[in-house]
Amino acid sequence: LLTCGSMRCSLGCLLLMLAGVMSLGAQDYRYDLGGSFSSNYYLGDIGRKGVIAPQSLGIALELHRPLSLRWTLMSQLALRGLRGHADYAANTFPQGAEVSRSFQRTLVDLSFGGAFHFFPYGEDARYLGTRSWTPFVGGGVGLAGGVSAHRLQLFPGVYLSAGLKCRLSDRWGLSASWSIRRTFADDLEGLEPSQRWMANPFSVDGGRSIKGHDSYASWSVGVHYRLAPRRKYSCD
């Protein structure tokens, strides 16, 4: 016969088991902290389109917050080089001694967003169909900043990303991704007098249309380490 005490014990064990399953669904660690190296390229009015555009290096600090085996919140603080050259573009632009044909600058880039894993991602709970690798897609918002002509420029924007994650061990993981950032500005090239023409070389709409706004993209490879283990319960 079941007594009141044994029923309470059974109910408590059931709740602990459910909590354990939920914690597995939300990953066994609360955060992923990591860093990455990137190759960045400019996509604007004077840029050569595609991955053959001039590349610049960058580094980033990343913090991820797994919500489940499928969803992750992502934040990143990056330092990116960016450059462009009119001689590489398909169009012909103005010539002149007072006109610069190229630009090179450094941006500080802060972004917040999320990612979706195509497969349940994790090292544990194989009965949930988890895998130690998965493709992912993501997106979010960002704010980049840089100094040009002794003035601070801010570039709000949105981004999309796609890539692959791979778990090396219980705590260590690798990632490789590509992302593109669309800014809400048309003067990513800079504010120097010799560079201002790059913002709108054909004087089409004065840079007011979002179609004419500048973008940049990057390839990156990163390493991550999982932090803050979740508390585990037992019925003992």
Accessible surface in RSA format (square Angstrom, percent):
REM  Atomic radii and reference values for relative SASA: ProtOr
REM  Chains: A
REM  Algorithm: Lee & Richards
REM  Probe-radius: 1.40
REM  Slices: 20
REM RES _ NUM      All-atoms   Total-Side   Main-Chain    Non-polar    All polar
REM                ABS   REL    ABS   REL    ABS   REL    ABS   REL    ABS   REL
RES LEU A   1   224.57 125.1 152.67 109.2  71.90 180.8 160.42 112.7  64.15 172.6
RES LEU A   2   138.42  77.1 110.85  79.3  27.57  69.3 110.91  77.9  27.51  74.0
RES THR A   3    84.51  60.1  78.65  79.7   5.86  14.0  74.41  99.9  10.10  15.3
RES CYS A   4    83.61  63.2  73.10  81.5  10.51  24.7  38.25  96.9  45.35  48.9
RES GLY A   5    35.72  44.1   0.00   N/A  35.72  44.1  25.18  69.1  10.54  23.6
RES SER A   6    43.01  36.3  34.05  45.4   8.97  20.7  39.68  84.5   3.33   4.7
RES MET A   7   110.13  57.0 103.46  68.5   6.67  15.9  83.77  71.2  26.35  34.9
RES ARG A   8   156.19  65.6 145.79  74.3  10.40  24.8  69.49  95.0  86.70  52.5
RES CYS A   9    80.96  61.2  69.42  77.4  11.54  27.1  26.79  67.9  54.17  58.4
RES SER A  10    68.07  57.5  57.45  76.7  10.62  24.5  37.75  80.4  30.32  42.5
RES LEU A  11   103.55  57.7 100.00  71.5   3.55   8.9 103.03  72.4   0.52   1.4
RES GLY A  12    28.33  34.9   0.00   N/A  28.33  34.9  27.48  75.4   0.85   1.9
RES CYS A  13    33.14  25.1  32.42  36.2   0.71   1.7  13.99  35.4  19.14  20.6
RES LEU A  14    93.49  52.1  92.06  65.9   1.42   3.6  93.02  65.3   0.47   1.3
RES LEU A  15   103.65  57.7  99.07  70.9   4.58  11.5  99.35  69.8   4.30  11.6
RES LEU A  16    58.27  32.5  53.30  38.1   4.97  12.5  53.83  37.8   4.44  12.0
RES MET A  17   124.31  64.4 115.21  76.3   9.09  21.6  98.61  83.8  25.70  34.1
RES LEU A  18    94.74  52.8  94.48  67.6   0.26   0.7  94.57  66.4   0.17   0.5
RES ALA A  19    40.51  37.2  32.29  49.8   8.22  18.7  36.20  51.0   4.31  11.4
RES GLY A  20    29.29  36.1   0.00   N/A  29.29  36.1  28.75  78.9   0.54   1.2
RES VAL A  21    73.81  48.6  71.87  65.1   1.95   4.7  71.87  62.4   1.95   5.3
RES MET A  22   142.19  73.6 130.07  86.1  12.13  28.9 109.10  92.8  33.10  43.8
RES SER A  23    31.20  26.4  26.31  35.1   4.89  11.3  20.82  44.3  10.38  14.5
RES LEU A  24    39.70  22.1  37.21  26.6   2.50   6.3  37.32  26.2   2.38   6.4
RES GLY A  25    20.92  25.8   0.00   N/A  20.92  25.8  20.81  57.1   0.11   0.2
RES ALA A  26    20.75  19.1  20.37  31.4   0.38   0.9  20.46  28.8   0.29   0.8
RES GLN A  27    10.68   6.0   9.27   6.8   1.41   3.4   2.31   4.9   8.37   6.4
RES ASP A  28    13.81   9.7  11.25  11.2   2.56   6.0   5.37  12.6   8.44   8.4
RES TYR A  29    20.22   9.4  20.20  11.5   0.02   0.1   3.11   2.3  17.11  21.1
RES ARG A  30    85.63  36.0  85.63  43.6   0.00   0.0  15.19  20.8  70.43  42.7
RES TYR A  31    82.07  38.3  82.07  46.7   0.00   0.0  42.56  32.0  39.51  48.7
RES ASP A  32    12.99   9.1  12.99  12.9   0.00   0.0   0.00   0.0  12.99  13.0
RES LEU A  33    71.67  39.9  68.79  49.2   2.89   7.3  68.79  48.3   2.89   7.8
RES GLY A  34     9.87  12.2   0.00   N/A   9.87  12.2   9.87  27.1   0.00   0.0
RES GLY A  35    31.67  39.1   0.00   N/A  31.67  39.1  22.53  61.8   9.14  20.5
RES SER A  36     8.29   7.0   2.32   3.1   5.97  13.8   2.65   5.6   5.64   7.9
RES PHE A  37   152.39  76.2 149.18  92.4   3.21   8.3 149.34  90.5   3.05   8.7
RES SER A  38     8.89   7.5   4.17   5.6   4.71  10.9   6.39  13.6   2.50   3.5
RES SER A  39    31.98  27.0  30.90  41.2   1.08   2.5  23.91  50.9   8.07  11.3
RES ASN A  40     0.32   0.2   0.00   0.0   0.32   0.8   0.00   0.0   0.32   0.3
RES TYR A  41     6.26   2.9   6.14   3.5   0.12   0.3   0.71   0.5   5.55   6.8
RES TYR A  42     2.49   1.2   1.64   0.9   0.85   2.2   1.64   1.2   0.85   1.1
RES LEU A  43    28.34  15.8  24.76  17.7   3.58   9.0  24.76  17.4   3.58   9.6
RES GLY A  44     6.03   7.4   0.00   N/A   6.03   7.4   5.90  16.2   0.13   0.3
RES ASP A  45    47.31  33.1  30.33  30.2  16.99  40.2   8.57  20.2  38.74  38.6
RES ILE A  46     0.00   0.0   0.00   0.0   0.00   0.0   0.00   0.0   0.00   0.0
RES GLY A  47     8.15  10.1   0.00   N/A   8.15  10.1   2.25   6.2   5.91  13.2
RES ARG A  48    86.48  36.3  83.55  42.6   2.93   7.0  14.88  20.3  71.60  43.4
RES LYS A  49   136.54  66.6 124.16  76.2  12.38  29.5 100.71  90.6  35.84  38.2
RES GLY A  50    33.97  41.9   0.00   N/A  33.97  41.9  31.55  86.6   2.42   5.4
RES VAL A  51    82.74  54.4  69.72  63.1  13.02  31.4  69.72  60.6  13.02  35.3
RES ILE A  52   121.08  68.9 100.96  75.2  20.12  48.5 108.29  78.0  12.79  34.7
RES ALA A  53     3.56   3.3   0.82   1.3   2.74   6.2   0.82   1.2   2.74   7.2
RES PRO A  54    18.56  13.5   9.15   8.3   9.41  34.2  18.16  15.0   0.40   2.5
RES GLN A  55    56.87  31.8  46.70  34.1  10.17  24.2  44.50  94.7  12.36   9.4
RES SER A  56    15.96  13.5   8.67  11.6   7.29  16.8  14.39  30.7   1.56   2.2
RES LEU A  57   149.73  83.4 135.36  96.8  14.37  36.1 135.66  95.3  14.08  37.9
RES GLY A  58     6.19   7.6   0.00   N/A   6.19   7.6   5.28  14.5   0.91   2.0
RES ILE A  59    93.53  53.2  92.32  68.8   1.20   2.9  92.61  66.7   0.91   2.5
RES ALA A  60    14.53  13.4   3.41   5.3  11.12  25.3   7.75  10.9   6.79  18.0
RES LEU A  61   103.98  57.9 100.06  71.6   3.92   9.9 100.19  70.4   3.79  10.2
RES GLU A  62    16.11   9.2  15.50  11.7   0.62   1.5   3.16   6.1  12.95  10.6
RES LEU A  63    76.54  42.6  73.06  52.3   3.49   8.8  73.06  51.3   3.49   9.4
RES HIS A  64     7.76   4.2   7.69   5.3   0.07   0.2   4.22   4.3   3.54   4.1
RES ARG A  65    72.93  30.6  72.43  36.9   0.50   1.2  20.57  28.1  52.36  31.7
RES PRO A  66     7.32   5.3   7.32   6.7   0.00   0.0   7.32   6.0   0.00   0.0
RES LEU A  67    87.58  48.8  70.88  50.7  16.69  42.0  72.84  51.2  14.74  39.7
RES SER A  68    34.06  28.8  33.98  45.3   0.08   0.2  31.44  66.9   2.62   3.7
RES LEU A  69    19.51  10.9  18.73  13.4   0.78   2.0  18.73  13.2   0.78   2.1
RES ARG A  70    88.12  37.0  88.12  44.9   0.00   0.0  27.16  37.1  60.96  36.9
RES TRP A  71   136.81  54.9 136.81  66.2   0.00   0.0 115.73  61.7  21.07  34.2
RES THR A  72     5.54   3.9   3.86   3.9   1.69   4.0   1.58   2.1   3.96   6.0
RES LEU A  73    88.68  49.4  88.21  63.1   0.48   1.2  88.41  62.1   0.27   0.7
RES MET A  74    38.14  19.8  32.76  21.7   5.38  12.8  33.74  28.7   4.40   5.8
RES SER A  75    26.67  22.5  24.30  32.4   2.37   5.5  15.32  32.6  11.35  15.9
RES GLN A  76    30.68  17.2  29.03  21.2   1.66   3.9   9.52  20.3  21.16  16.0
RES LEU A  77    90.24  50.3  85.26  61.0   4.99  12.5  85.26  59.9   4.99  13.4
RES ALA A  78     3.13   2.9   0.56   0.9   2.57   5.9   2.70   3.8   0.44   1.2
RES LEU A  79    84.99  47.3  81.98  58.7   3.01   7.6  81.98  57.6   3.01   8.1
RES ARG A  80     6.78   2.8   6.53   3.3   0.25   0.6   0.79   1.1   5.99   3.6
RES GLY A  81    15.73  19.4   0.00   N/A  15.73  19.4  13.29  36.5   2.44   5.5
RES LEU A  82     0.96   0.5   0.66   0.5   0.29   0.7   0.66   0.5   0.29   0.8
RES ARG A  83    88.78  37.3  87.83  44.8   0.94   2.2  13.30  18.2  75.48  45.7
RES GLY A  84     3.40   4.2   0.00   N/A   3.40   4.2   1.71   4.7   1.69   3.8
RES HIS A  85    52.34  28.6  51.21  35.6   1.13   2.9  26.42  27.2  25.92  30.2
RES ALA A  86     1.53   1.4   0.00   0.0   1.53   3.5   0.00   0.0   1.53   4.1
RES ASP A  87    91.37  64.0  60.22  59.9  31.15  73.7  26.34  62.0  65.03  64.9
RES TYR A  88    94.94  44.3  87.73  49.9   7.21  18.8  43.73  32.9  51.21  63.1
RES ALA A  89    17.70  16.3   2.41   3.7  15.29  34.8   2.49   3.5  15.21  40.3
RES ALA A  90   111.88 102.9  64.27  99.2  47.61 108.3  75.35 106.1  36.53  96.8
RES ASN A  91    82.16  56.7  70.52  68.2  11.64  28.0   6.56  15.8  75.60  73.1
RES THR A  92   121.52  86.4 100.30 101.7  21.21  50.6  68.77  92.4  52.75  79.7
RES PHE A  93     6.55   3.3   0.19   0.1   6.36  16.5   2.96   1.8   3.59  10.3
RES PRO A  94    68.17  49.7  55.83  50.9  12.34  44.9  67.37  55.6   0.80   5.0
RES GLN A  95   137.28  76.8 110.02  80.4  27.26  64.9  54.81 116.7  82.47  62.5
RES GLY A  96    33.51  41.3   0.00   N/A  33.51  41.3  21.52  59.1  11.99  26.9
RES ALA A  97   115.75 106.4  67.04 103.5  48.70 110.8  79.98 112.6  35.77  94.7
RES GLU A  98   128.97  74.0 110.27  83.4  18.69  44.5  76.00 147.0  52.97  43.2
RES VAL A  99    29.12  19.2  20.66  18.7   8.46  20.4  21.36  18.6   7.76  21.0
RES SER A 100    30.02  25.4  20.75  27.7   9.27  21.4  18.27  38.9  11.75  16.5
RES ARG A 101    51.75  21.7  47.44  24.2   4.31  10.3  33.88  46.3  17.86  10.8
RES SER A 102    41.73  35.3  39.22  52.3   2.51   5.8   6.63  14.1  35.11  49.2
RES PHE A 103     7.12   3.6   0.71   0.4   6.41  16.7   5.15   3.1   1.96   5.6
RES GLN A 104   143.53  80.3 114.18  83.4  29.35  69.9  29.26  62.3 114.27  86.7
RES ARG A 105    24.09  10.1  12.71   6.5  11.39  27.1  21.85  29.9   2.24   1.4
RES THR A 106    78.08  55.5  64.01  64.9  14.07  33.5  33.55  45.1  44.53  67.3
RES LEU A 107     0.29   0.2   0.29   0.2   0.00   0.0   0.29   0.2   0.00   0.0
RES VAL A 108    78.69  51.8  76.57  69.3   2.11   5.1  76.57  66.5   2.11   5.7
RES ASP A 109     2.82   2.0   2.05   2.0   0.77   1.8   0.22   0.5   2.61   2.6
RES LEU A 110    71.56  39.9  70.39  50.4   1.17   2.9  70.39  49.4   1.17   3.1
RES SER A 111     4.34   3.7   4.26   5.7   0.08   0.2   0.20   0.4   4.14   5.8
RES PHE A 112   110.37  55.2 108.29  67.1   2.08   5.4 108.62  65.9   1.75   5.0
RES GLY A 113    18.66  23.0   0.00   N/A  18.66  23.0  13.94  38.3   4.72  10.6
RES GLY A 114    21.31  26.3   0.00   N/A  21.31  26.3  15.83  43.4   5.47  12.3
RES ALA A 115     1.28   1.2   0.00   0.0   1.28   2.9   1.25   1.8   0.04   0.1
RES PHE A 116    60.48  30.3  59.95  37.1   0.54   1.4  59.95  36.3   0.54   1.5
RES HIS A 117     2.11   1.2   2.11   1.5   0.00   0.0   2.11   2.2   0.00   0.0
RES PHE A 118    93.35  46.7  83.42  51.7   9.93  25.8  83.88  50.9   9.47  27.1
RES PHE A 119    55.29  27.7  55.29  34.2   0.00   0.0  55.29  33.5   0.00   0.0
RES PRO A 120    23.19  16.9  23.19  21.1   0.00   0.0  23.19  19.1   0.00   0.0
RES TYR A 121    10.13   4.7  10.13   5.8   0.00   0.0   6.67   5.0   3.46   4.3
RES GLY A 122     2.16   2.7   0.00   N/A   2.16   2.7   2.16   5.9   0.00   0.0
RES GLU A 123    51.84  29.8  39.37  29.8  12.47  29.7   4.25   8.2  47.58  38.8
RES ASP A 124    60.01  42.0  52.31  52.1   7.71  18.2  21.33  50.2  38.69  38.6
RES ALA A 125    14.06  12.9   1.58   2.4  12.49  28.4   5.33   7.5   8.73  23.1
RES ARG A 126   123.87  52.0 106.01  54.0  17.86  42.5  69.44  94.9  54.43  33.0
RES TYR A 127   152.82  71.3 109.97  62.6  42.85 111.5 114.09  85.7  38.73  47.7
RES LEU A 128    63.92  35.6  42.83  30.6  21.08  53.0  48.36  34.0  15.55  41.9
RES GLY A 129    43.11  53.2   0.00   N/A  43.11  53.2  35.13  96.4   7.98  17.9
RES THR A 130     9.06   6.4   0.12   0.1   8.93  21.3   0.12   0.2   8.93  13.5
RES ARG A 131   100.25  42.1  97.19  49.5   3.06   7.3  21.41  29.3  78.84  47.8
RES SER A 132    33.64  28.4  31.74  42.4   1.90   4.4   3.92   8.4  29.72  41.6
RES TRP A 133   108.86  43.7 108.86  52.7   0.00   0.0  86.19  46.0  22.67  36.8
RES THR A 134     0.00   0.0   0.00   0.0   0.00   0.0   0.00   0.0   0.00   0.0
RES PRO A 135    43.00  31.3  43.00  39.2   0.00   0.0  43.00  35.5   0.00   0.0
RES PHE A 136     6.84   3.4   5.31   3.3   1.52   4.0   5.31   3.2   1.52   4.4
RES VAL A 137    65.34  43.0  64.36  58.3   0.98   2.4  64.36  55.9   0.98   2.7
RES GLY A 138    13.37  16.5   0.00   N/A  13.37  16.5   8.62  23.7   4.75  10.6
RES GLY A 139    23.41  28.9   0.00   N/A  23.41  28.9  13.13  36.0  10.28  23.0
RES GLY A 140    22.90  28.2   0.00   N/A  22.90  28.2  15.55  42.7   7.36  16.5
RES VAL A 141    88.87  58.5  88.86  80.4   0.01   0.0  88.86  77.2   0.01   0.0
RES GLY A 142    19.87  24.5   0.00   N/A  19.87  24.5  14.01  38.4   5.86  13.1
RES LEU A 143    80.13  44.6  75.64  54.1   4.50  11.3  75.64  53.1   4.50  12.1
RES ALA A 144     2.07   1.9   1.43   2.2   0.65   1.5   1.43   2.0   0.65   1.7
RES GLY A 145    10.89  13.4   0.00   N/A  10.89  13.4   8.57  23.5   2.31   5.2
RES GLY A 146     7.54   9.3   0.00   N/A   7.54   9.3   7.46  20.5   0.08   0.2
RES VAL A 147   105.01  69.1  80.59  73.0  24.43  58.9  80.59  70.0  24.43  66.2
RES SER A 148    12.81  10.8   6.55   8.7   6.26  14.4   9.81  20.9   3.00   4.2
RES ALA A 149    30.35  27.9  15.45  23.8  14.90  33.9  18.45  26.0  11.90  31.5
RES HIS A 150   184.51 100.8 151.21 105.1  33.29  85.2 102.30 105.4  82.21  95.7
RES ARG A 151   143.65  60.3 139.03  70.9   4.62  11.0  49.35  67.4  94.30  57.2
RES LEU A 152   125.30  69.8  93.05  66.6  32.25  81.1  93.05  65.3  32.25  86.8
RES GLN A 153    11.87   6.6   7.96   5.8   3.91   9.3  11.21  23.9   0.66   0.5
RES LEU A 154   101.61  56.6  81.25  58.1  20.36  51.2  81.25  57.1  20.36  54.8
RES PHE A 155     3.97   2.0   1.20   0.7   2.77   7.2   1.20   0.7   2.77   7.9
RES PRO A 156    60.56  44.1  60.56  55.2   0.00   0.0  60.56  50.0   0.00   0.0
RES GLY A 157     9.73  12.0   0.00   N/A   9.73  12.0   6.23  17.1   3.50   7.8
RES VAL A 158    65.45  43.1  63.75  57.7   1.69   4.1  64.65  56.2   0.80   2.2
RES TYR A 159    18.91   8.8  14.32   8.1   4.59  11.9  11.60   8.7   7.31   9.0
RES LEU A 160   120.55  67.1 120.28  86.0   0.27   0.7 120.34  84.5   0.21   0.6
RES SER A 161    16.14  13.6   8.96  12.0   7.17  16.5   9.52  20.3   6.62   9.3
RES ALA A 162    43.35  39.9  40.66  62.7   2.69   6.1  40.95  57.7   2.41   6.4
RES GLY A 163    20.37  25.1   0.00   N/A  20.37  25.1  14.17  38.9   6.21  13.9
RES LEU A 164    82.21  45.8  80.01  57.2   2.19   5.5  80.01  56.2   2.19   5.9
RES LYS A 165    14.84   7.2  14.79   9.1   0.05   0.1   9.56   8.6   5.28   5.6
RES CYS A 166    47.06  35.6  46.97  52.4   0.09   0.2  13.48  34.1  33.58  36.2
RES ARG A 167    15.51   6.5   5.81   3.0   9.69  23.1   0.00   0.0  15.51   9.4
RES LEU A 168   102.88  57.3  68.77  49.2  34.10  85.7  71.85  50.5  31.02  83.5
RES SER A 169    46.80  39.5  39.81  53.1   7.00  16.1  43.67  93.0   3.13   4.4
RES ASP A 170    62.74  43.9  57.35  57.1   5.38  12.7  35.94  84.6  26.80  26.7
RES ARG A 171    67.66  28.4  67.11  34.2   0.55   1.3  19.52  26.7  48.13  29.2
RES TRP A 172   122.36  49.1 122.36  59.2   0.00   0.0 100.97  53.8  21.39  34.7
RES GLY A 173     2.92   3.6   0.00   N/A   2.92   3.6   2.92   8.0   0.00   0.0
RES LEU A 174    70.06  39.0  67.68  48.4   2.38   6.0  67.76  47.6   2.30   6.2
RES SER A 175    18.47  15.6  14.85  19.8   3.62   8.3   8.26  17.6  10.21  14.3
RES ALA A 176    48.04  44.2  44.92  69.3   3.12   7.1  45.92  64.7   2.12   5.6
RES SER A 177    26.98  22.8  20.00  26.7   6.97  16.1   6.42  13.7  20.56  28.8
RES TRP A 178    78.78  31.6  77.59  37.6   1.18   2.8  76.37  40.7   2.40   3.9
RES SER A 179    11.32   9.6  11.04  14.7   0.28   0.7   5.97  12.7   5.35   7.5
RES ILE A 180    50.82  28.9  49.77  37.1   1.05   2.5  49.79  35.9   1.03   2.8
RES ARG A 181    21.94   9.2  21.94  11.2   0.00   0.0  11.48  15.7  10.45   6.3
RES ARG A 182    79.54  33.4  78.96  40.3   0.58   1.4  34.10  46.6  45.44  27.5
RES THR A 183     3.26   2.3   3.26   3.3   0.00   0.0   3.25   4.4   0.01   0.0
RES PHE A 184    93.94  47.0  73.26  45.4  20.68  53.8  73.26  44.4  20.68  59.2
RES ALA A 185    19.31  17.8  13.56  20.9   5.74  13.1  19.31  27.2   0.00   0.0
RES ASP A 186    17.65  12.4  12.05  12.0   5.60  13.2   9.11  21.4   8.54   8.5
RES ASP A 187    41.62  29.2  41.44  41.3   0.17   0.4   9.86  23.2  31.76  31.7
RES LEU A 188     0.04   0.0   0.04   0.0   0.00   0.0   0.04   0.0   0.00   0.0
RES GLU A 189     3.06   1.8   0.71   0.5   2.35   5.6   0.41   0.8   2.65   2.2
RES GLY A 190     3.02   3.7   0.00   N/A   3.02   3.7   1.40   3.8   1.62   3.6
RES LEU A 191    14.64   8.2   8.46   6.1   6.18  15.5   8.46   5.9   6.18  16.6
RES GLU A 192    70.23  40.3  70.23  53.1   0.00   0.0  21.83  42.2  48.40  39.5
RES PRO A 193   118.18  86.1  95.53  87.1  22.65  82.3  99.97  82.5  18.21 113.2
RES SER A 194    41.09  34.7  36.58  48.8   4.51  10.4  24.09  51.3  17.00  23.8
RES GLN A 195    28.28  15.8  27.65  20.2   0.63   1.5   0.04   0.1  28.24  21.4
RES ARG A 196   120.08  50.4 111.75  57.0   8.33  19.8  31.89  43.6  88.19  53.5
RES TRP A 197    44.95  18.0  30.66  14.8  14.29  33.6  43.02  22.9   1.93   3.1
RES MET A 198     0.00   0.0   0.00   0.0   0.00   0.0   0.00   0.0   0.00   0.0
RES ALA A 199    18.39  16.9  17.99  27.8   0.40   0.9  17.99  25.3   0.40   1.1
RES ASN A 200    38.35  26.4  29.65  28.7   8.70  21.0  14.89  35.8  23.47  22.7
RES PRO A 201    22.30  16.2   2.79   2.5  19.50  70.9   4.75   3.9  17.55 109.1
RES PHE A 202   114.11  57.1  89.01  55.1  25.11  65.3  94.98  57.6  19.14  54.8
RES SER A 203    91.37  77.2  68.67  91.6  22.70  52.3  36.86  78.5  54.51  76.4
RES VAL A 204   120.27  79.1  88.46  80.1  31.81  76.7  93.90  81.6  26.37  71.5
RES ASP A 205    40.34  28.3  35.71  35.5   4.62  10.9  27.92  65.7  12.41  12.4
RES GLY A 206    53.97  66.6   0.00   N/A  53.97  66.6  23.74  65.2  30.23  67.7
RES GLY A 207    13.78  17.0   0.00   N/A  13.78  17.0   4.30  11.8   9.48  21.2
RES ARG A 208   194.80  81.8 165.25  84.2  29.54  70.3  79.42 108.5 115.38  69.9
RES SER A 209    44.72  37.8  35.18  47.0   9.54  22.0  29.72  63.3  15.00  21.0
RES ILE A 210   104.59  59.5 100.11  74.6   4.49  10.8 100.11  72.1   4.49  12.2
RES LYS A 211   179.07  87.4 160.65  98.6  18.42  43.8 107.43  96.7  71.64  76.3
RES GLY A 212    24.37  30.1   0.00   N/A  24.37  30.1  22.11  60.7   2.26   5.1
RES HIS A 213    26.41  14.4  21.01  14.6   5.39  13.8  14.75  15.2  11.66  13.6
RES ASP A 214     0.47   0.3   0.47   0.5   0.00   0.0   0.00   0.0   0.47   0.5
RES SER A 215     4.08   3.4   4.08   5.4   0.00   0.0   2.75   5.9   1.33   1.9
RES TYR A 216     5.30   2.5   5.17   2.9   0.13   0.3   1.52   1.1   3.77   4.7
RES ALA A 217     1.32   1.2   0.00   0.0   1.32   3.0   1.32   1.9   0.00   0.0
RES SER A 218     6.03   5.1   5.11   6.8   0.93   2.1   1.06   2.2   4.98   7.0
RES TRP A 219   119.64  48.0 117.84  57.0   1.81   4.2 114.67  61.1   4.98   8.1
RES SER A 220    20.70  17.5  16.03  21.4   4.68  10.8   6.60  14.1  14.10  19.8
RES VAL A 221    92.40  60.8  89.33  80.9   3.08   7.4  89.51  77.8   2.89   7.8
RES GLY A 222     2.54   3.1   0.00   N/A   2.54   3.1   1.72   4.7   0.83   1.8
RES VAL A 223    66.29  43.6  63.78  57.7   2.52   6.1  63.78  55.4   2.52   6.8
RES HIS A 224    11.33   6.2  10.83   7.5   0.50   1.3   5.41   5.6   5.92   6.9
RES TYR A 225    65.72  30.7  65.56  37.3   0.16   0.4  39.75  29.9  25.97  32.0
RES ARG A 226     4.23   1.8   4.23   2.2   0.00   0.0   0.98   1.3   3.25   2.0
RES LEU A 227    61.45  34.2  61.33  43.9   0.12   0.3  61.45  43.2   0.00   0.0
RES ALA A 228    38.65  35.5  22.41  34.6  16.25  37.0  32.49  45.8   6.17  16.3
RES PRO A 229    72.22  52.6  59.86  54.6  12.36  44.9  59.86  49.4  12.36  76.8
RES ARG A 230    48.27  20.3  41.68  21.2   6.58  15.7   8.42  11.5  39.85  24.1
RES ARG A 231   181.03  76.0 162.16  82.7  18.87  44.9  52.15  71.3 128.88  78.1
RES LYS A 232   161.07  78.6 130.35  80.0  30.71  73.1  86.44  77.8  74.62  79.5
RES TYR A 233   131.18  61.2  95.61  54.4  35.57  92.6  66.42  49.9  64.76  79.8
RES SER A 234    75.60  63.9  51.88  69.2  23.73  54.7  37.55  80.0  38.05  53.3
RES CYS A 235    66.63  50.4  31.56  35.2  35.07  82.4  26.08  66.1  40.55  43.7
RES ASP A 236   174.25 122.1 105.11 104.6  69.14 163.5  66.52 156.5 107.74 107.4
END  Absolute sums over single chains surface
CHAIN  1 A    12988.8      10732.9       2255.8       8761.6       4227.2
END  Absolute sums over all chains
TOTAL         12988.8      10732.9       2255.8       8761.6       4227.2
